[in-house]
Amino acid sequence: MTRDGQAVGAVGKSRPGWRPDKLRQQREAHGLTLEGAGEQLREVAQAAGLTVPAANFQTLWQHEQ
């Protein structure tokens, strides 16, 4: 797709400093699967009285990609 004669860049938001490899490394360093990390996030949010996030393994996987 083009806009004003120029190619449109990659789809998605620019995230300066985003390090998906670090997210995965930290999760694995704590011995967590994607499913386990999601469960931990939901438990922490609930204990803090926050709205429980939709932290499922698909969402976490997408953040790590």
Buried (B, 14 or more C-beta within 10 A) or exposed (E): EEEEEEEEEEEEEEEEEEEEEEBBEEBEEEEBEBEBBBBBBBEEBEEEEEEEEEBBBEBBBEBBE
